[in-house]
Amino acid sequence: MKTSVRAQLSQSVNLTPQLLQSIRLLQLTAPQLELELRQALDHNPMLETDEDNEIGETDADDGATDAELEAAAWDELPEPAYLSGSALTGGDDDACARIEAGSSSDWRVRLLQELAFDWDTDDLRIAQAWLDHCDELGFLEDADAAVADARASVPEASVAHIESVRQRLLHGDWTGVAAASASECLLAQLATQPATAERALAERMIGEQIDTLAAHDHAALARALRTGANEVAAATALILSLRPSAIEEPAHGDDGHIIPDVSVRFVGGEWRVALNGRAAPRVRIASHCEQALAHAPGDQSVLRGLLEEARWLVRGIAMRNDTLLRTVQVLVERQREFLERGEEAIAPLTLREVADAIGMHESTVSRITSGKYIQTPRGTFELKRLFAVRLEGASISGAAVKAVVKRLIDAEPAHAPLADDVIAGLLARRGIRIARRTVAKYRDQLSIPSARQRCKPALAA
């Protein structure tokens, strides 16, 4: 055995406690920020409540501050791999992932956090591409676009490998996620059940007679599959025990109350964005304590440390608020038509487009929008709702097409409902070309039954 010594040059960035705190403040929701500030007020005598300013809304254009000049520092944070030095040392630890925080309201973030323990970096990037093109129920919306994004993230990955990552998602802990259809989601869940005659029949029912199954026509199922009514009933009971989608709820409880982080109003012919100042107390450095400490004799290292912590907290909150306002301002500008006209006008919008508009990284936009809510004239909803996947080959989003499908069905004659292929034809006349199965998928996601189930006999004159 030969012993040798060699020199190796590597570069890494060490995250200071202050910077870690600033990143954590960035992703806090309104209730979490309120708790954080109240705890800081209780433990740090250098902080006090800012009572000079009226607690209310803070507009996006209240004037530039020092924090506004420092807000670009969020974008200067390197990639997670670079933060830990793994880009040069070969490690895969993400220093930002170690920041203590509550469970995200975005199921994609929660799933990727779980996968990060076992999956390598390239597969995680491919998985993120698949998940970015899934709807809120976990169903895949645009497979071709997902493959394109995956190849852009991992150029050396083959199409077969990219599909294998989707299969790992489909049959992973969140069984059924990234399924191309409801049938594929149910079949993936059935694959986890013991191999029995009921499971085999259930797989045939889903794979061969999904429309008959949706119509609850057990007699027709028994005839088509050449089996008995009791066997069909047992297989149907097994299918009904499955989950309709792969999405799991966060582990923590939800009291049902939503506190909006920002609000938007139409004033003077334009949409104005404002922070919800009532969501958390405003804090500032206690000037009398700062002045007294400046002239205090003796060793005051403990108090000076508290003063430095207070300064970092106030600066971090100002940077968080400024980043949130700038991000929401871009979201509102891009989705102006949605705010004015509704779901059918929601435009395709990605994290990358917003990040480019504010001059920051996609991870910053993801952190600042996760779990945050916006109050609008159309209701209060999560900021993530303002992002929408572009429909392949069109300049319209899948969410907008889904809204059009719902409107067409709502306006159809009760005695002559529109079939899926008819709806696809009506959309084609508007320049929106989607397949019949895509209409059926959107209809399922809206919990709308098939045309035959919606049909109501006309009343006799």
C-alpha positions as CSV (number, residue, x, y, z in Angstrom):
1,M,0.0,0.0,0.0
2,K,1.4,3.3,-1.1
3,T,0.7,6.5,0.8
4,S,0.8,9.8,-1.1
5,V,-0.1,13.4,-0.4
6,R,-1.6,15.7,-3.1
7,A,-2.9,19.2,-3.1
8,Q,-6.4,19.9,-4.4
9,L,-7.9,23.3,-5.1
10,S,-11.6,23.7,-4.5
11,Q,-14.0,26.6,-4.1
12,S,-17.0,26.8,-1.9
13,V,-19.3,29.3,-0.3
14,N,-20.0,29.1,3.4
15,L,-23.5,30.3,4.4
16,T,-23.3,32.5,7.5
17,P,-26.0,32.3,10.1
18,Q,-27.2,35.7,9.0
19,L,-27.5,34.7,5.3
20,L,-29.3,31.5,6.3
21,Q,-31.8,33.5,8.3
22,S,-32.3,35.8,5.3
23,I,-33.1,32.9,3.1
24,R,-35.4,31.4,5.6
25,L,-37.3,34.7,5.9
26,L,-37.7,34.7,2.2
27,Q,-39.9,31.6,2.3
28,L,-41.9,32.3,5.4
29,T,-45.7,32.7,4.9
30,A,-47.6,35.5,6.6
31,P,-48.5,33.5,9.8
32,Q,-45.0,32.1,10.1
33,L,-43.5,35.6,9.7
34,E,-45.8,37.0,12.4
35,L,-44.7,34.2,14.8
36,E,-41.1,34.8,13.9
37,L,-41.3,38.6,14.6
38,R,-43.2,38.2,17.9
39,Q,-40.6,35.7,19.1
40,A,-37.8,38.1,18.1
41,L,-39.6,41.0,20.0
42,D,-39.8,38.8,23.1
43,H,-36.1,37.7,23.1
44,N,-34.3,40.7,21.7
45,P,-34.5,44.0,23.6
46,M,-32.9,45.9,20.7
47,L,-36.1,45.5,18.7
48,E,-39.4,47.4,19.1
49,T,-42.7,47.6,17.4
50,D,-42.8,50.4,14.8
51,E,-45.9,52.2,15.9
52,D,-45.1,55.5,14.1
53,N,-46.4,54.1,10.8
54,E,-50.0,53.1,10.4
55,I,-50.3,49.3,10.1
56,G,-52.0,48.6,6.8
57,E,-51.1,48.0,3.3
58,T,-47.7,48.9,1.8
59,D,-47.7,49.8,-1.8
60,A,-45.2,48.5,-4.3
61,D,-44.1,52.0,-5.2
62,D,-43.7,53.6,-1.7
63,G,-40.1,54.6,-2.5
64,A,-36.7,53.1,-2.7
65,T,-35.0,51.9,0.5
66,D,-31.6,50.5,1.4
67,A,-33.1,47.1,1.3
68,E,-34.4,47.7,-2.2
69,L,-30.8,48.2,-3.3
70,E,-29.7,45.0,-1.6
71,A,-32.6,42.9,-2.9
72,A,-30.5,41.8,-5.9
73,A,-28.4,39.9,-3.3
74,W,-31.0,37.1,-3.5
75,D,-30.0,36.5,-7.1
76,E,-26.3,36.5,-6.2
77,L,-26.9,33.4,-4.1
78,P,-25.3,30.6,-6.1
79,E,-27.0,27.4,-7.2
80,P,-27.7,25.0,-4.3
81,A,-24.8,22.7,-5.5
82,Y,-22.4,25.7,-5.5
83,L,-23.5,26.8,-2.0
84,S,-22.2,23.5,-0.6
85,G,-19.2,23.3,-2.8
86,S,-20.6,20.1,-4.4
87,A,-20.1,21.5,-7.9
88,L,-16.4,21.1,-7.4
89,T,-16.1,18.5,-4.7
90,G,-18.6,16.0,-6.0
91,G,-21.0,16.2,-3.1
92,D,-24.7,16.5,-3.5
93,D,-25.7,18.2,-0.2
94,D,-27.8,21.4,-0.6
95,A,-27.1,23.8,2.2
96,C,-30.4,25.6,1.6
97,A,-32.3,22.4,2.0
98,R,-31.1,22.3,5.6
99,I,-32.9,25.5,6.5
100,E,-35.7,24.6,9.0
101,A,-39.1,25.5,7.5
102,G,-42.6,24.3,7.6
103,S,-44.1,22.0,5.0
104,S,-44.6,23.7,1.6
105,S,-48.1,24.1,0.3
106,D,-46.8,23.1,-3.1
107,W,-47.0,19.4,-3.5
108,R,-44.2,19.4,-6.1
109,V,-41.8,21.0,-3.6
110,R,-42.7,18.4,-0.9
111,L,-42.2,15.5,-3.2
112,L,-38.9,16.7,-4.5
113,Q,-37.7,17.2,-0.9
114,E,-38.5,13.6,-0.2
115,L,-36.8,12.4,-3.3
116,A,-33.7,14.4,-2.6
117,F,-32.7,11.9,0.1
118,D,-32.3,9.0,-2.4
119,W,-32.2,10.4,-6.0
120,D,-29.1,11.8,-7.7
121,T,-29.0,15.3,-9.0
122,D,-29.6,14.6,-12.7
123,D,-32.7,12.4,-11.9
124,L,-34.0,15.1,-9.6
125,R,-33.7,17.7,-12.4
126,I,-35.6,15.3,-14.8
127,A,-38.2,14.7,-12.1
128,Q,-38.7,18.4,-11.6
129,A,-39.3,18.8,-15.4
130,W,-42.0,16.1,-15.3
131,L,-43.6,17.6,-12.1
132,D,-43.5,21.2,-13.6
133,H,-45.9,19.9,-16.4
134,C,-48.3,18.2,-14.0
135,D,-51.6,19.8,-12.8
136,E,-52.6,20.3,-9.2
137,L,-53.9,16.7,-9.1
138,G,-50.6,15.3,-10.2
139,F,-51.7,14.4,-13.8
140,L,-49.3,15.0,-16.6
141,E,-50.5,17.8,-19.0
142,D,-47.8,18.0,-21.7
143,A,-45.4,15.1,-22.0
144,D,-43.5,16.5,-25.0
145,A,-42.8,19.8,-23.2
146,A,-41.7,17.9,-20.1
147,V,-39.3,15.8,-22.1
148,A,-37.9,18.9,-23.8
149,D,-37.4,20.6,-20.5
150,A,-35.7,17.5,-19.1
151,R,-33.3,17.3,-22.0
152,A,-32.5,21.0,-21.6
153,S,-31.7,20.4,-17.9
154,V,-29.8,17.2,-18.5
155,P,-28.5,17.2,-22.1
156,E,-26.8,13.8,-21.9
157,A,-30.1,12.1,-20.8
158,S,-31.7,9.9,-23.4
159,V,-35.5,9.9,-24.0
160,A,-35.6,6.3,-22.6
161,H,-33.9,7.5,-19.4
162,I,-36.2,10.5,-19.1
163,E,-39.3,8.1,-19.4
164,S,-37.7,5.8,-16.8
165,V,-37.7,8.7,-14.3
166,R,-41.4,9.2,-14.9
167,Q,-42.0,5.5,-14.3
168,R,-40.1,5.9,-11.0
169,L,-42.4,8.8,-10.1
170,L,-45.4,6.9,-11.2
171,H,-44.6,3.8,-9.1
172,G,-42.9,5.6,-6.2
173,D,-44.0,6.6,-2.8
174,W,-46.6,8.9,-4.3
175,T,-48.0,6.2,-6.5
176,G,-49.7,7.6,-9.6
177,V,-48.0,11.0,-9.8
178,A,-47.1,12.1,-13.3
179,A,-49.7,9.7,-14.7
180,A,-50.7,10.6,-18.3
181,S,-54.3,9.7,-17.5
182,A,-56.6,8.7,-14.7
183,S,-56.4,5.1,-16.0
184,E,-52.6,5.1,-15.7
185,C,-52.8,6.5,-12.1
186,L,-55.3,3.8,-11.0
187,L,-53.3,1.0,-12.7
188,A,-50.2,2.2,-10.9
189,Q,-52.0,2.0,-7.6
190,L,-53.4,-1.4,-8.4
191,A,-49.9,-2.7,-9.1
192,T,-49.1,-2.2,-5.4
193,Q,-52.0,-4.5,-4.3
194,P,-51.6,-8.3,-3.8
195,A,-51.9,-10.4,-7.0
196,T,-55.5,-11.7,-6.8
197,A,-58.3,-12.4,-9.2
198,E,-60.0,-9.2,-8.1
199,R,-56.9,-7.2,-9.0
200,A,-56.5,-8.8,-12.4
201,L,-60.2,-8.1,-13.2
202,A,-59.9,-4.6,-11.9
203,E,-56.9,-4.0,-14.2
204,R,-58.9,-5.3,-17.2
205,M,-61.9,-3.1,-16.3
206,I,-59.7,0.0,-16.2
207,G,-57.6,-0.8,-19.2
208,E,-60.4,-2.1,-21.5
209,Q,-63.7,-0.8,-20.2
210,I,-63.0,2.5,-18.5
211,D,-66.0,4.3,-20.0
212,T,-68.4,1.5,-18.9
213,L,-66.8,1.5,-15.5
214,A,-67.4,5.3,-15.2
215,A,-71.0,4.7,-16.1
216,H,-71.4,2.2,-13.2
217,D,-72.9,-0.3,-15.6
218,H,-72.0,-3.5,-13.9
219,A,-74.1,-5.7,-16.1
220,A,-72.4,-4.4,-19.3
221,L,-69.0,-4.9,-17.6
222,A,-69.9,-8.5,-16.8
223,R,-70.9,-9.1,-20.4
224,A,-67.9,-7.4,-22.0
225,L,-65.4,-9.2,-19.7
226,R,-67.3,-12.5,-19.7
227,T,-67.5,-12.8,-15.9
228,G,-70.0,-12.8,-13.2
229,A,-71.8,-9.9,-11.4
230,N,-70.2,-10.8,-8.1
231,E,-66.7,-10.7,-9.5
232,V,-67.4,-7.3,-11.1
233,A,-68.7,-6.0,-7.8
234,A,-65.6,-7.2,-5.9
235,A,-63.3,-5.7,-8.5
236,T,-65.3,-2.4,-8.5
237,A,-65.0,-2.2,-4.7
238,L,-61.2,-2.6,-5.1
239,I,-61.1,0.2,-7.6
240,L,-63.2,2.5,-5.3
241,S,-60.7,1.9,-2.5
242,L,-58.0,3.7,-4.6
243,R,-57.2,7.4,-4.4
244,P,-58.5,9.6,-7.3
245,S,-55.1,11.3,-7.5
246,A,-51.6,10.9,-6.2
247,I,-51.4,14.1,-4.3
248,E,-50.9,13.9,-0.6
249,E,-51.8,16.6,1.9
250,P,-49.1,18.2,4.1
251,A,-48.6,16.4,7.4
252,H,-49.5,19.4,9.5
253,G,-53.1,20.4,10.2
254,D,-54.9,23.3,8.5
255,D,-57.3,25.5,10.4
256,G,-59.0,26.6,7.2
257,H,-58.1,30.3,7.6
258,I,-56.0,32.0,4.9
259,I,-54.1,35.2,5.6
260,P,-53.2,36.9,2.3
261,D,-49.6,38.1,2.1
262,V,-50.4,40.7,-0.7
263,S,-53.4,42.3,-2.2
264,V,-54.1,43.7,-5.6
265,R,-56.7,46.4,-6.5
266,F,-57.7,48.2,-9.6
267,V,-57.2,51.9,-8.9
268,G,-56.9,54.8,-11.3
269,G,-56.9,52.6,-14.4
270,E,-54.1,50.3,-13.2
271,W,-53.6,47.3,-10.9
272,R,-51.8,48.2,-7.7
273,V,-50.0,45.6,-5.5
274,A,-49.7,46.1,-1.8
275,L,-48.3,44.1,1.1
276,N,-50.7,43.1,3.8
277,G,-49.2,45.0,6.7
278,R,-51.8,43.6,9.1
279,A,-50.4,40.1,8.7
280,A,-47.4,40.8,10.9
281,P,-46.1,43.5,13.2
282,R,-43.6,46.0,11.9
283,V,-40.3,46.1,13.8
284,R,-37.4,48.4,14.0
285,I,-34.2,49.0,16.0
286,A,-34.9,50.6,19.3
287,S,-33.1,53.9,18.9
288,H,-32.7,54.7,22.6
289,C,-31.1,51.3,23.1
290,E,-28.7,51.8,20.2
291,Q,-27.7,55.2,21.5
292,A,-27.2,54.0,25.0
293,L,-25.1,51.1,23.8
294,A,-22.9,53.4,21.7
295,H,-21.8,55.3,24.9
296,A,-21.9,52.4,27.4
297,P,-18.6,51.7,29.2
298,G,-17.1,48.2,29.6
299,D,-17.5,45.0,27.7
300,Q,-20.9,45.1,26.0
301,S,-20.3,42.2,23.5
302,V,-23.5,40.4,24.3
303,L,-25.7,43.5,23.7
304,R,-23.7,44.4,20.6
305,G,-24.4,40.9,19.3
306,L,-28.1,41.3,19.9
307,L,-28.0,44.7,18.1
308,E,-26.3,43.0,15.1
309,E,-29.0,40.2,15.1
310,A,-31.7,42.9,15.2
311,R,-30.2,44.7,12.2
312,W,-30.0,41.5,10.2
313,L,-33.6,40.7,11.0
314,V,-34.9,44.1,10.0
315,R,-32.8,44.1,6.8
316,G,-33.9,40.5,5.9
317,I,-37.5,41.4,6.4
318,A,-37.2,44.5,4.2
319,M,-35.5,42.4,1.5
320,R,-38.2,39.7,1.7
321,N,-41.0,42.2,1.4
322,D,-39.3,44.0,-1.5
323,T,-38.7,40.7,-3.4
324,L,-42.3,39.6,-2.8
325,L,-43.7,42.9,-4.1
326,R,-41.5,42.9,-7.2
327,T,-42.4,39.3,-8.0
328,V,-46.2,39.8,-7.5
329,Q,-46.0,43.0,-9.6
330,V,-44.7,41.0,-12.5
331,L,-47.3,38.3,-11.9
332,V,-50.1,40.8,-11.9
333,E,-48.8,42.5,-15.1
334,R,-48.5,39.2,-16.9
335,Q,-51.9,38.0,-15.7
336,R,-53.8,41.3,-16.1
337,E,-56.3,39.6,-18.5
338,F,-57.0,36.9,-16.0
339,L,-57.8,39.4,-13.3
340,E,-60.1,41.3,-15.6
341,R,-61.8,38.5,-17.5
342,G,-61.3,35.3,-15.5
343,E,-59.9,31.8,-15.9
344,E,-60.3,31.6,-19.7
345,A,-57.8,34.5,-20.0
346,I,-55.0,33.1,-17.9
347,A,-51.7,33.3,-19.9
348,P,-48.9,30.8,-20.0
349,L,-46.3,31.8,-17.4
350,T,-43.3,30.0,-16.0
351,L,-40.9,30.6,-13.0
352,R,-38.1,31.3,-15.5
353,E,-40.1,34.1,-17.2
354,V,-40.8,35.8,-13.9
355,A,-37.2,35.3,-12.7
356,D,-35.9,36.9,-15.9
357,A,-38.3,39.8,-15.4
358,I,-37.1,40.7,-11.9
359,G,-33.4,39.7,-12.5
360,M,-33.3,36.8,-10.1
361,H,-33.0,33.0,-10.1
362,E,-35.9,30.6,-10.5
363,S,-35.3,29.2,-7.1
364,T,-35.8,32.6,-5.6
365,V,-39.1,33.0,-7.3
366,S,-40.1,29.5,-6.2
367,R,-39.3,30.3,-2.6
368,I,-41.0,33.6,-2.5
369,T,-44.3,32.3,-4.1
370,S,-44.6,29.0,-2.3
371,G,-47.3,29.1,0.4
372,K,-48.0,32.8,-0.3
373,Y,-51.6,34.0,-1.0
374,I,-52.9,37.0,-2.9
375,Q,-56.2,38.8,-2.4
376,T,-57.8,39.9,-5.6
377,P,-61.3,41.0,-6.7
378,R,-61.7,37.4,-8.0
379,G,-61.0,35.9,-4.6
380,T,-58.0,34.9,-2.5
381,F,-55.8,32.2,-3.9
382,E,-52.2,31.0,-3.8
383,L,-49.6,32.8,-6.0
384,K,-48.7,29.5,-7.6
385,R,-52.1,29.7,-9.4
386,L,-50.9,32.6,-11.5
387,F,-48.4,30.2,-13.2
388,A,-49.7,28.2,-16.1
389,V,-48.2,25.6,-18.4
390,R,-48.3,26.5,-22.1
391,L,-50.4,24.2,-24.3
392,E,-48.1,22.6,-26.9
393,G,-48.2,24.4,-30.3
394,A,-50.4,27.2,-29.0
395,S,-50.1,30.6,-27.2
396,I,-52.7,29.6,-24.6
397,S,-52.4,27.8,-21.3
398,G,-53.8,24.5,-20.3
399,A,-55.7,26.1,-17.4
400,A,-57.4,28.5,-19.9
401,V,-58.5,25.7,-22.1
402,K,-59.9,23.8,-19.1
403,A,-61.9,26.9,-18.3
404,V,-63.3,27.1,-21.9
405,V,-64.2,23.4,-21.7
406,K,-66.2,24.1,-18.5
407,R,-68.0,27.0,-20.0
408,L,-69.0,25.1,-23.1
409,I,-70.4,22.3,-20.9
410,D,-72.2,24.7,-18.6
411,A,-73.9,26.3,-21.7
412,E,-74.9,23.0,-23.4
413,P,-78.5,22.0,-23.8
414,A,-79.5,19.6,-21.1
415,H,-81.1,17.1,-23.5
416,A,-78.2,17.3,-26.0
417,P,-74.9,17.4,-24.1
418,L,-71.6,17.9,-26.0
419,A,-69.5,14.9,-26.5
420,D,-65.7,15.2,-26.0
421,D,-65.0,15.1,-29.8
422,V,-67.6,17.8,-30.4
423,I,-65.9,20.0,-27.8
424,A,-62.5,19.3,-29.4
425,G,-64.0,20.5,-32.7
426,L,-65.4,23.6,-31.2
427,L,-62.1,24.4,-29.7
428,A,-60.4,23.8,-33.1
429,R,-62.6,26.5,-34.6
430,R,-61.0,28.9,-32.1
431,G,-57.5,27.8,-33.1
432,I,-57.1,25.6,-30.0
433,R,-56.2,22.1,-31.3
434,I,-56.3,19.4,-28.7
435,A,-57.2,15.7,-28.9
436,R,-60.4,14.3,-27.7
437,R,-58.6,12.4,-24.9
438,T,-57.3,15.8,-23.6
439,V,-60.8,17.1,-23.4
440,A,-61.8,14.0,-21.5
441,K,-58.9,14.5,-19.1
442,Y,-59.8,18.1,-18.4
443,R,-63.4,17.0,-17.9
444,D,-62.4,14.4,-15.4
445,Q,-60.2,16.9,-13.6
446,L,-63.3,19.2,-13.3
447,S,-65.3,16.3,-12.0
448,I,-67.8,16.5,-14.9
449,P,-69.4,13.2,-16.0
450,S,-69.5,12.0,-19.6
451,A,-72.0,13.3,-22.2
452,R,-74.1,10.2,-21.8
453,Q,-74.3,10.7,-18.0
454,R,-75.1,14.4,-18.4
455,C,-77.9,13.7,-20.8
456,K,-81.4,14.6,-19.5
457,P,-84.5,13.7,-21.5
458,A,-86.4,16.6,-23.0
459,L,-89.7,17.4,-21.3
460,A,-92.8,16.6,-23.3
461,A,-94.7,19.6,-24.6
